[in-house]
């Protein structure tokens, strides 16, 4: 039997590195987002959010191939086939360059037409919005070309490099936030230009690191029909899932713009920025875990793979609950301190978006497992089809006069339906025990959530106005109830022992 202790230790170490990365990124993002919102104003911030997000609609094309590249690079590394790995990397670069060209054509035709003819943009800001669109397209293509390099770093589990380069990126965003305040030119256009330049610099750093450290990261023109067929077959079916997620997120954003205007887009944009910062900690854990899930399947060790799925789903939820619960019960107070000027609808948007994130994080390891098998056709048809329903249902709800936040409520309900569907399909694909997952994972996290949140939520409802003292009390209460619930209701004896030992090692190292 393979000794998996080193793999588990690597996951723990990489999670710690990526969590440190996310802590730095979050602290800087909290400051920069306030400065950017204040400098741009609510209307300009909403315009950037909806126009830049509109370009992300093209992720329905790129996202499918990104997942394909990540899967095939990690899979070949797990098999130990270096020749095949080099071929996959070079093929990935060629595919991304071709895809970038196609996306530029689509964005410059469909995107420009939709911005100028259909979107609700004040006439005096339409020129700036067009500049935002152009630089958002360039930024998108630059990030597209970086995908194979990022995939190699993650597949090799070199999370220290991934963490440090990301910290350089957020420091760059901090500098951009300062320069916006003193820029003599149109601040919205300046913001779009500098974000584009930063993406280019980060792309160069990733390329340099990969070429220096990984022998497979040397591009040679390769036309291998078998690799292209396999990657495009995987990607073509995965495009359904990628497009459904984009329709849900960015399509919902555009629907809100059509019915409610850019001010509500700003509120939603702030909510998703908060969610992105918080969910980054869970993504750090999953980034460390995902290569092991794919490699264990590639090596035939499905028992270890299923064990990782159970732990991944539970601990993803625990991490997100610990961080998000204090924000959910103190949203209004935190926003008043953080932003000062708080757009209408922001509070409820943030609370609902965090609940949606809690629902989605349970599925993260399940999605990785399905991708690892490579059998994604039926999965994407069913689950992708379900997620596609977000857009028409949200449109109907807003058309009938529902509140803007109803878009997120629809997403939460569909997210739970998709979770059940994924479990049923993985039961057929890798013999995942459906009832065991429900009892060991789903009911476990449900009990943890109810016990951790019951008292803080009750006090939030009873207290009419949050003061500094009540904020501190609620913060401490959330920490206590979350830690108690996670350790004594969510973890088994062996997991508690591991957590205690790691905490003790950190304290001894600090005071040693």
C-alpha positions in Angstrom: 0.0 0.0 0.0 1.2 3.5 -0.9 2.2 5.6 2.2 0.1 8.8 1.8 1.5 10.7 4.8 3.8 12.7 2.6 1.0 13.6 0.3 -1.2 14.7 3.2 1.7 16.8 4.6 2.2 18.4 1.2 -1.5 19.3 1.1 -1.3 20.8 4.5 1.9 22.8 3.7 0.6 24.0 0.4 -2.7 25.0 2.0 -0.8 27.1 4.6 1.3 28.8 1.8 -1.8 29.6 -0.3 -3.7 30.8 2.8 -0.8 33.2 3.6 -1.1 34.4 0.0 -4.9 34.9 0.4 -4.5 36.7 3.7 -2.1 39.2 2.1 -4.3 39.5 -1.0 -7.5 40.0 1.1 -6.0 42.7 3.4 -4.7 44.7 0.4 -8.0 44.1 -1.5 -10.0 45.5 1.4 -8.1 48.8 1.1 -7.8 49.0 -2.7 -11.5 48.3 -3.3 -12.5 51.2 -1.1 -10.0 53.5 -2.8 -11.1 52.4 -6.2 -14.8 52.8 -5.4 -14.2 56.2 -3.9 -12.0 57.4 -6.8 -14.2 56.0 -9.6 -17.6 56.7 -8.0 -20.5 54.3 -7.8 -21.6 54.8 -11.4 -18.1 54.3 -12.9 -17.4 51.4 -10.6 -20.7 49.8 -11.9 -19.8 50.5 -15.5 -16.4 48.8 -15.1 -18.0 45.9 -13.3 -20.6 45.2 -16.0 -18.4 46.0 -19.1 -15.4 44.1 -17.8 -17.7 41.3 -16.7 -19.3 41.3 -20.2 -15.9 40.3 -21.6 -15.8 37.5 -19.1 -18.8 36.1 -20.9 -16.2 34.7 -23.4 -15.0 32.5 -20.6 -17.6 30.1 -21.7 -15.2 29.3 -24.5 -11.9 29.7 -22.6 -13.1 28.1 -19.4 -13.8 24.8 -21.0 -10.3 24.6 -22.5 -8.7 25.9 -19.3 -10.2 22.9 -17.4 -9.1 20.6 -20.1 -5.5 21.9 -19.9 -5.4 21.7 -16.1 -6.7 18.1 -16.2 -4.4 16.8 -18.9 -1.2 18.4 -17.6 -1.9 17.1 -14.0 -3.0 13.7 -15.3 0.2 13.1 -17.4 2.3 14.3 -14.5 0.5 11.8 -12.3 1.3 9.0 -14.8 5.0 10.2 -15.0 5.0 10.4 -18.8 7.4 13.3 -19.5 7.3 13.1 -23.3 3.5 13.2 -23.3 3.6 16.0 -20.8 5.8 18.2 -23.1 3.4 17.5 -26.0 0.4 18.4 -23.9 2.0 21.7 -22.8 3.0 22.8 -26.3 -0.4 21.8 -27.7 -2.0 23.9 -24.9 -0.1 27.0 -25.8 -1.1 26.6 -29.5 -4.7 26.1 -28.5 -4.8 29.2 -26.3 -3.2 31.4 -29.0 -5.8 30.3 -31.5 -8.6 30.8 -28.9 -7.3 34.3 -28.1 -7.6 35.3 -31.8 -11.2 33.9 -32.0 -12.2 35.8 -28.8 -10.8 39.1 -30.1 -12.9 38.7 -33.3 -16.1 37.9 -31.3 -15.5 40.7 -28.7 -14.8 43.3 -31.3 -18.0 42.5 -33.2 -20.6 41.2 -30.8 -19.2 42.9 -27.8 -18.9 46.3 -29.3 -22.4 46.1 -30.8 -24.0 45.0 -27.5 -22.2 47.7 -25.4 -23.3 50.5 -27.7 -26.8 49.3 -28.6 -28.2 47.3 -25.7 -26.5 48.1 -22.4 -27.7 50.9 -20.0 -24.7 53.2 -20.0 -25.0 57.0 -19.5 -24.3 58.8 -22.8 -21.5 60.9 -21.4 -19.7 57.7 -20.2 -20.1 55.6 -23.3 -16.7 56.6 -24.8 -15.0 55.6 -21.5 -17.0 52.3 -21.5 -15.7 51.5 -24.9 -12.1 52.1 -23.8 -12.8 49.8 -20.8 -14.0 47.1 -23.3 -10.9 47.3 -25.4 -8.5 47.0 -22.5 -10.6 44.3 -20.9 -10.3 42.3 -24.1 -6.5 42.6 -24.1 -6.3 41.7 -20.4 -8.5 38.7 -21.0 -6.3 37.4 -23.8 -3.1 37.9 -21.7 -4.6 35.9 -18.9 -5.7 33.3 -21.4 -2.1 32.7 -22.5 -0.9 32.3 -18.9 -3.2 29.3 -18.3 -0.8 26.5 -19.3 2.0 28.0 -17.2 -0.3 28.3 -14.1 -1.5 24.7 -14.7 2.1 23.4 -14.7 2.9 25.2 -11.4 -0.2 23.8 -9.7 0.4 20.3 -11.1 3.9 20.3 -9.7 2.4 21.6 -6.4 4.9 24.5 -6.3 2.5 26.6 -4.3 5.3 28.9 -2.9 5.9 30.3 -6.4 2.1 30.6 -7.0 1.7 32.4 -3.7 4.6 34.9 -4.1 3.7 35.8 -7.7 0.1 36.5 -6.6 1.3 38.7 -3.8 3.3 40.7 -6.4 0.0 41.0 -8.3 -2.0 42.4 -5.4 0.8 44.9 -4.5 0.6 46.1 -8.1 -3.2 46.6 -7.6 -2.4 48.6 -4.5 -0.1 50.9 -6.5 -2.9 51.2 -9.1 -5.3 52.3 -6.4 -2.9 55.0 -5.4 -2.3 56.2 -8.9 -6.0 56.4 -9.7 -6.3 59.2 -7.0 -3.6 61.3 -8.6 -4.2 60.5 -12.3 -5.0 63.6 -14.4 -6.8 61.5 -17.1 -10.2 59.9 -17.0 -10.0 57.6 -14.0 -12.2 54.8 -15.4 -10.0 54.6 -18.6 -6.8 54.9 -16.5 -8.0 52.0 -14.3 -8.6 49.8 -17.3 -5.2 50.6 -18.8 -3.2 49.9 -15.6 -5.0 46.6 -14.9 -4.1 45.5 -18.4 -0.4 46.5 -17.9 -0.3 44.6 -14.6 -1.6 41.5 -16.2 1.1 41.7 -18.9 3.9 42.0 -16.2 2.5 39.0 -14.2 2.3 37.0 -17.4 6.1 37.6 -18.1 6.9 36.6 -14.5 5.0 33.3 -14.8 6.6 32.5 -18.1 10.1 33.2 -16.8 9.7 31.0 -13.7 8.2 28.1 -15.6 10.9 28.0 -18.3 13.6 28.1 -15.6 12.1 25.4 -13.4 10.2 23.0 -15.5 11.7 21.2 -18.6 8.3 20.7 -20.2 7.7 24.5 -20.4 9.4 25.0 -23.7 7.1 25.6 -26.6 7.6 23.6 -29.9 5.0 23.5 -32.6 3.3 20.2 -32.3 0.3 18.8 -34.3 -0.7 15.6 -32.5 -4.2 14.6 -33.6 -4.7 12.3 -30.7 -3.9 14.9 -28.1 -5.9 17.6 -29.9 -8.9 15.2 -30.2 -8.8 14.2 -26.5 -8.4 17.8 -25.3 -11.1 19.2 -27.6 -13.5 16.4 -26.8 -13.1 17.0 -23.1 -13.3 20.8 -23.6 -16.3 20.7 -26.0 -18.5 18.9 -23.4 -17.0 21.0 -20.6 -18.0 24.2 -22.5 -21.6 23.5 -21.5 -20.6 23.7 -17.8 -18.3 26.7 -18.3 -20.9 28.6 -20.3 -23.6 27.8 -17.7 -21.5 29.3 -14.9 -20.8 32.4 -17.0 -24.5 32.8 -17.9 -25.3 32.5 -14.2 -22.8 35.1 -13.0 -22.2 37.6 -15.8 -25.6 36.9 -17.4 -27.2 37.7 -14.1 -25.2 40.8 -13.9 -26.4 42.0 -17.3 -30.0 41.1 -16.4 -29.7 43.3 -13.3 -28.3 46.1 -15.4 -31.3 45.9 -17.8 -33.9 46.0 -15.0 -32.1 48.0 -12.3 -29.2 50.1 -13.8 -25.5 50.4 -13.0 -25.9 51.5 -9.4 -27.3 48.0 -8.5 -24.5 46.5 -10.6 -22.1 48.3 -8.2 -23.8 46.7 -5.2 -23.6 43.3 -6.7 -20.0 43.9 -7.8 -19.0 44.7 -4.2 -20.7 41.6 -3.0 -18.9 39.4 -5.4 -15.6 41.1 -4.6 -16.1 40.3 -0.9 -17.0 36.7 -1.9 -14.0 36.4 -4.1 -11.7 37.5 -1.3 -13.2 35.1 1.2 -13.7 32.2 -1.1 -10.0 32.5 -2.1 -9.1 30.8 1.2 -11.3 27.8 0.2 -9.8 27.9 -3.3 -6.3 27.9 -1.7 -7.2 24.6 0.0 -8.7 23.2 -3.2 -5.7 24.3 -5.2 -3.5 22.3 -2.9 -6.0 19.3 -2.9 -6.9 19.1 -6.6 -3.6 17.8 -8.0 -3.8 14.9 -5.5 -7.3 14.0 -6.5 -6.4 13.9 -10.2 -3.0 12.1 -9.6 -4.6 9.5 -7.3 -7.2 8.7 -10.1 -4.4 8.6 -12.7 -2.4 6.1 -10.6 -5.6 3.9 -9.9 -5.9 4.7 -6.2 -9.6 5.5 -6.2 -9.9 4.6 -2.5 -7.6 7.5 -1.5 -9.3 9.7 -4.1 -12.8 9.2 -2.5 -11.3 9.8 1.0 -9.9 13.2 -0.4 -13.4 14.0 -1.7 -15.0 13.5 1.7 -12.4 15.6 3.5 -12.3 18.2 0.8 -16.0 18.8 0.9 -16.1 19.0 4.7 -13.1 21.2 5.2 -13.9 23.5 2.4 -17.2 24.2 4.1 -15.6 24.6 7.5 -13.0 27.1 6.3 -15.6 29.2 4.5 -18.1 29.1 7.4 -15.4 30.2 9.9 -14.5 33.2 7.7 -18.0 34.2 6.4 -20.2 33.8 9.5 -18.8 37.0 11.2 -19.3 38.9 8.0 -22.9 37.7 7.5 -24.0 38.8 11.0 -22.0 42.1 10.9 -22.4 43.0 7.2 -23.9 46.5 7.6 -21.4 47.6 10.2 -18.4 46.3 8.3 -19.5 48.0 5.1 -20.0 51.3 6.9 -16.4 51.1 8.3 -14.9 49.7 5.1 -16.5 51.7 2.3 -18.2 54.7 4.1 -20.5 55.1 1.0 -22.5 51.9 0.7 -24.7 51.4 -2.4 -28.3 50.3 -1.8 -28.8 46.5 -1.8 -25.2 45.8 -0.9 -25.9 44.3 2.5 -28.4 41.6 1.4 -26.4 40.9 -1.8 -23.3 40.1 0.4 -25.2 37.9 2.8 -26.9 35.9 0.0 -23.7 35.6 -2.1 -21.8 34.1 0.9 -24.7 31.6 1.5 -24.3 30.7 -2.2 -20.6 30.2 -1.7 -21.2 27.9 1.2 -23.5 25.8 -1.0 -21.1 25.7 -3.9 -17.9 24.9 -1.9 -19.3 21.4 -1.1 -19.2 20.6 -4.8 -15.7 21.7 -5.5 -13.9 18.4 -4.9 -16.7 16.5 -6.7 -16.2 18.6 -9.8 -12.4 17.9 -9.7 -13.2 14.2 -9.4 -15.4 14.2 -12.4 -12.9 16.1 -14.4 -10.2 13.6 -13.4 -12.1 10.7 -14.9 -12.4 12.5 -18.2 -16.0 11.2 -18.6 -17.7 14.6 -18.7 -20.2 14.4 -21.5 -23.3 13.3 -19.6 -22.2 15.2 -16.5 -22.0 18.5 -18.4 -25.2 17.9 -20.3 -27.2 17.4 -17.1 -25.5 19.7 -14.6 -24.7 22.3 -17.1 -28.3 22.2 -18.3 -29.5 22.8 -14.8 -27.2 25.7 -14.3 -28.3 27.3 -17.5 -31.7 27.7 -15.9 -30.3 30.5 -13.7 -30.5 33.1 -16.4 -34.1 32.6 -17.7 -35.5 32.1 -14.2 -33.7 35.3 -13.0 -35.0 37.2 -16.0 -38.6 36.1 -15.3 -38.2 36.9 -11.6 -37.0 40.5 -12.2 -39.5 41.0 -15.0 -42.3 40.1 -12.5 -41.0 42.7 -10.1 -38.8 40.6 -7.7 -36.0 42.3 -5.8 -32.6 42.4 -7.5 -31.2 39.9 -4.8 -33.6 37.2 -6.1 -31.0 36.4 -8.8 -28.8 35.0 -6.0 -31.7 33.2 -4.3 -32.3 31.4 -7.6 -28.6 30.5 -7.8 -28.6 29.0 -4.3 -31.6 26.7 -5.0 -30.2 25.5 -8.3 -26.8 24.9 -6.6 -28.3 22.4 -4.2 -30.0 20.6 -7.0 -26.7 20.4 -8.9 -25.0 19.0 -5.8 -27.4 16.1 -5.6 -27.0 15.5 -9.3 -23.2 15.4 -9.1 -23.4 12.8 -6.2 -25.7 10.5 -8.3 -23.4 10.7 -11.3 -20.2 10.1 -9.3 -21.9 7.1 -7.7 -22.1 5.6 -11.2 -18.6 6.7 -12.3 -16.3 6.0 -9.4 -18.7 4.1 -7.0 -19.0 7.0 -4.6 -21.3 5.8 -1.8 -24.2 8.3 -2.0 -25.7 7.6 1.4 -22.2 7.6 3.1 -21.5 11.0 1.6 -24.9 12.3 2.9 -24.3 11.0 6.4 -20.6 11.6 6.7 -20.4 14.9 4.9 -23.7 16.7 4.2 -25.5 16.0 7.5 -22.2 16.7 9.3 -21.8 20.1 7.8 -25.5 20.9 8.2 -25.3 20.2 12.0 -22.0 22.3 12.2 -23.7 25.2 10.4 -26.8 25.2 12.5 -25.0 25.0 15.8 -22.4 27.6 14.8 -24.8 30.1 13.4 -28.0 29.8 15.5 -27.0 32.2 18.4 -25.1 34.8 16.3 -28.0 35.0 13.8 -30.5 35.4 16.7 -28.6 38.2 18.2 -28.2 39.9 14.8 -32.0 39.9 14.4 -32.6 41.1 18.0 -30.0 43.9 18.0 -31.4 46.8 16.0 -28.2 48.8 15.4 -24.7 47.4 15.6 -22.2 49.4 17.7 -18.5 48.8 18.1 -19.1 46.9 21.3 -21.8 44.7 19.8 -19.6 44.1 16.8 -16.7 42.9 18.9 -19.1 40.7 20.9 -20.7 39.1 17.8 -17.2 38.6 16.2 -15.9 36.7 19.3 -19.2 34.8 19.6 -18.9 33.7 15.9 -15.3 32.5 16.4 -16.2 30.6 19.6 -19.4 28.9 18.1 -17.6 28.1 14.8 -14.5 26.6 16.4 -16.5 24.6 18.9 -18.8 23.2 16.1 -16.1 22.5 13.7 -13.8 20.7 16.2 -16.3 18.8 18.3 -19.1 18.2 15.8 -17.3 18.3 12.5 -14.0 16.6 13.1 -13.2 13.1 14.3 -10.7 12.3 17.0 -7.8 11.8 14.5 -8.5 15.1 12.8 -8.8 17.0 16.1 -5.4 15.5 17.1 -3.8 16.7 13.9 -5.2 20.2 14.3 -4.0 20.4 17.9 -0.5 19.2 17.0 -0.2 21.8 14.1 -1.5 24.6 16.4 1.0 23.6 19.1 3.9 23.5 16.6 3.0 27.0 15.4 2.9 28.3 19.0 6.2 26.6 20.0 7.9 27.8 16.8 6.7 31.4 17.5 8.0 31.4 21.1 11.0 29.2 20.5 
